Each structure stands twice: as C-alpha cells, then as structure tokens.
C-alpha cells in the first residue's frame, strides 16, 4: 500500500500480487520469505518508492546482521530506503532503536537502511494510530491476510 503522508490514517493506494508458493526458511536461517514477494510486487506494479516500510527488522541486531529489510535494500541497489518496525525485542538491540508511540508502555523497534535512524524513528513515531502498531501497518497486514485467504 502507498500513502502520501506519514501521519495518514488510510492508504492512498493498495497493490496486491499473487505468489504461487513461498518456501519456508531452512532451520536456523533468517526468514526471508517476504523478499521475493516484495520484489515481485514492486516489479509487477512498476513501483519505485522513496521509502519502503516493512513489518519486520532491517537488521537483526546492533551489529547490523542483515534481516529482510537489509536484503530488500541490497536487492534494490540501495536506491530505496527501508524502514523496519518490529514489535518483538531482539537480543542485543540497544534502547536507541526503540520508539515509544502515543499512550503505549512498550516500544516498537525501528531499524533502517538508506535513511538516518533518527529520521526513521520520527516517521514511525508520527504515524497515525494511538496504539503501539501504526494504523497503516495493521491495515497492510489485514490486506495481506485477506488476499491469502
């Protein structure tokens, strides 16, 4: 889905692609199942966003071990910034990656590639929604679940 402003309460456009089958990751390997799906979606719809926001980590730890977001950033040739939001705390991830949103006691973890961490955190903090997970992230997850059904 696309949105015009970071504080938008709804998407300006939505996009879906059908993926035949996605293989599960090997035991002990990072879950990169979303990478071919994201790349196919971008290609099918000729999308070239400035920033991609994903529900998951860009880096798996403070040492910047690549996660889905970093792999996406690399696959796009470093031309598109990627911001990742994770609701799960990751071992060894310092508090500098945490963002506290309105009226919520627990933070989300923000990691990024191609954009300054401070700028990424401000964008996530300013997203619409009073709860921990921004409205548009919840909407994207719902659209994906409905499309898969």
C-alpha positions in Angstrom: 0.0 0.0 0.0 1.1 3.5 -0.6 0.5 6.7 1.5 1.2 10.3 0.8 2.0 11.5 4.4 3.5 9.6 7.3 0.6 10.6 9.5 -2.1 9.5 7.0 -4.9 7.5 8.6 -5.5 5.5 5.4 -3.7 4.3 2.3 -3.9 6.4 -0.9 -3.4 3.2 -3.0 -3.2 -0.5 -2.4 -1.4 -3.1 -4.5 -1.5 -6.9 -4.5 0.3 -9.7 -6.3 -0.4 -13.4 -6.3 2.6 -15.5 -5.3 2.3 -19.2 -6.3 4.4 -20.7 -3.4 7.0 -19.5 -1.0 9.4 -21.9 0.5 9.9 -22.0 4.3 13.4 -21.0 5.5 15.9 -23.7 6.5 16.2 -24.3 10.2 18.4 -21.6 11.8 18.3 -19.4 8.7 16.7 -15.9 8.7 13.1 -15.8 7.4 13.4 -14.1 4.0 10.2 -15.5 2.5 8.9 -11.9 2.0 11.8 -10.8 -0.2 10.8 -12.4 -3.5 7.2 -11.4 -2.8 8.1 -7.7 -2.2 10.4 -7.7 -5.3 7.6 -9.2 -7.4 5.1 -6.7 -6.1 7.4 -3.7 -6.9 8.1 -5.1 -10.4 4.5 -6.0 -11.3 3.2 -2.6 -10.4 6.3 -0.6 -11.6 6.7 0.9 -8.1 9.7 3.0 -7.3 9.0 4.4 -3.8 11.5 6.6 -2.0 11.0 4.6 1.3 9.6 1.2 2.0 8.2 0.4 5.4 8.2 -3.2 6.4 6.7 -5.1 9.3 9.9 -6.7 10.5 13.6 -5.9 11.0 16.0 -4.4 8.6 18.8 -5.6 10.9 18.6 -8.5 13.4 20.9 -6.9 16.0 23.0 -3.8 16.7 25.9 -5.3 14.8 23.7 -4.9 11.7 23.3 -8.6 10.9 21.1 -8.4 7.7 17.5 -9.1 8.1 14.7 -9.0 5.5 14.9 -5.2 5.2 18.6 -5.1 4.5 18.3 -7.8 1.9 15.5 -5.8 0.3 17.6 -2.6 0.3 20.5 -4.5 -1.3 18.3 -6.1 -3.9 17.0 -2.6 -4.9 20.6 -1.5 -5.3 20.5 0.9 -2.4 18.2 3.2 -4.3 15.2 2.9 -1.9 15.4 3.4 1.8 13.9 0.7 4.0 12.5 1.2 7.5 11.6 -1.9 9.5 9.2 -2.0 12.5 9.3 -4.9 14.9 7.1 -5.5 17.9 9.4 -8.1 19.3 12.6 -7.1 21.1 15.7 -8.5 19.6 18.6 -9.8 21.7 21.4 -7.3 21.9 19.4 -4.5 20.4 20.1 -1.3 22.5 17.4 1.2 23.5 18.5 3.6 20.8 16.4 1.6 18.3 13.2 1.8 20.4 10.3 4.1 19.6 7.6 4.8 22.1 4.3 5.7 20.4 1.4 7.6 22.0 -0.3 6.1 25.1 1.8 2.9 24.9 4.1 1.5 27.5 6.1 -0.9 25.3 8.1 0.4 22.4 8.5 -0.9 18.8 12.0 -1.5 17.5 12.9 0.5 14.4 15.9 -0.4 12.2 16.7 1.0 8.8 18.9 1.2 5.7 19.4 4.1 3.4 18.0 6.6 5.9 19.2 8.1 9.2 17.9 6.2 12.3 16.7 9.4 13.9 14.7 10.3 10.8 13.2 6.8 10.6 12.2 6.9 14.2 10.5 10.3 13.8 8.5 9.0 10.8 7.4 5.9 12.7 6.5 7.9 15.9 4.4 10.3 13.8 2.4 7.6 12.0 -1.4 7.6 12.6 -2.8 5.4 15.4 -3.0 5.6 19.2 -1.7 2.2 19.8 1.7 0.5 19.6 1.5 -0.6 15.9 0.6 2.2 13.4 -2.8 2.1 11.7 -1.3 1.6 8.2 0.9 -1.3 9.3 -2.2 -3.0 10.7 -4.1 -2.3 7.5 -1.3 -3.8 5.4 -1.3 -7.0 7.5 -5.1 -7.3 7.1 -4.9 -6.8 3.4 -2.2 -9.5 3.1 -4.2 -11.9 5.2 -7.4 -11.3 3.2 -5.6 -11.8 -0.1 -4.1 -15.0 1.1 -7.4 -16.4 2.1 
